[in-house]
Every structure is written in C-alpha cells, then in structure tokens.
Amino acid sequence: MRKFLFIFLAGFLLTSVSQAQKIGYIDSNFILSKMPAFNKVQQEMDKYAEAWQREIEQLQQQADKLKQDYKAEEVLLTEQMKQKRQAEIAKKENELRDYQRKVFGYEGMMFKRRQELMRPIQDEVFEAVEKVSKARGVQIMFDKSGDLVMIYTNPVHDYTEYVLEELGLASDRKNTPGARPDSALVDDPANLPEVGEEEPQEQQQQPPARNTKKKSNN
C-alpha cells in the first residue's frame, strides 16, 4: 500500500512539475556503453580482477596445504605442536579473508580503482548532459539507469541521442523504439505530433460527370 502511494505521489509530482518546467531523461548506461574510454576501463578492471583473484587463490592453496599437512601428521604431534599448527592455519585463513575484503569488499581496492578510472568519464558525461539541458531548455533531467524507478517514459522526452551527439558518438538506436527523432527533422520534442494525429490527406479529384443527356431524334 505504501509503495503504491509513493508511486502515485511521485507520478502526481512529476505531472505537476512538467506543467511548469520542461523535463527529460537519459539512459546513462547506454551512453557509457558507446564510449571507447568506458570499454577500456572495463578491460582494465577485468585485468585487475584476474590478478587479485590469482593472489587470493594462492592464499587459499597455502591454507589448504597447511590443513592437509596437519591432518596427515596430527597423530605424531604433541599437544603443544598441535596448538602451534592450528594457530598457523587460523592465521593463514584470517589473512585470506582480510585480503578478500580488502580487494572485493565494500569500498575495497576494486571499488576504489574503478571509481578512480570512471571519474573523468562521468565528468565528461555530466558536462555533456548539462550542455544539452541548457541548449534544449530542460530544467530537470532524470537518469533512466539510476535508482529512480521510471514506470513509463515517453520517447519524446528522451535526450540520450542528444548527449551522444554532444560527445561526438554515433548510436545504433535511431531505428529502435524510444530513439530520439532526427534532429534535422525535429528540432524539439515539443514539435512532435501527438499520438493519433494524422497528416492531412490530399483532396482526391472527383471523376468528371457523365453526360446523361439523351440525343434527340431527328
């Protein structure tokens, strides 16, 4: 019930805002997928992940060997020696868990490295969005890929293609549903015809009237 009320209020708010301000949205994930710099970051992060994963696997193998050796020699060890070997195993396992958290945990090395590499790319996208918003008179721009749940989006408010053009990138979405119209044909989404509006048809020429006058008899 609360979720429905939130959706209703959000829709009502957006409707009220749209009456006074021009709004639009973009698909940042699609924009990033078209940027060569983003693809390079993905490839570089894959290399980092593989290297870190190999180090974790090596630590895991070391811990497994310590446990295997302990089991094989346990009957020959004194109580004091057992405690020492168990402490070594526990230390290695703790080292493994700590390194896993350090690399792949929340705000770990993986997260920070990706954030560092992505910052200039995100700044470039934000700058392009700002330029498009100012040029098109958009006061509020949403991100379809963000946390905001967009239940329905009218394609006429999609400024993704304009941002790609500002970034100097081509898109293959022009013939797909939801793509931006050709800027050479439509300068602004407000100029698009409403759904159901048809182009006026040319008036059909009426066929010439047939001569129905009977010939008089001589």
Buried (B, 14 or more C-beta within 10 A) or exposed (E): EEEEEEEEEBEEEBEEEEEEEBBBBBBBEBBBEBBEEBEEBBEEBEEBBEEBEEEBEEBBEBBEEBBEEBEEEEEEBEEEEEEEBBEBBEEBBEEBEEBBEEBBBEEBBBEEBBEEBBEEBEEBBEEBBBBBBEEBEBEEBBBBBEEEEEEEBEBBBBBBBBBBBBBEBEBEBEEEEBBBBEEEEBEEBEEBEEEEEEEEEEEEEEEEEEEEEEEEEE
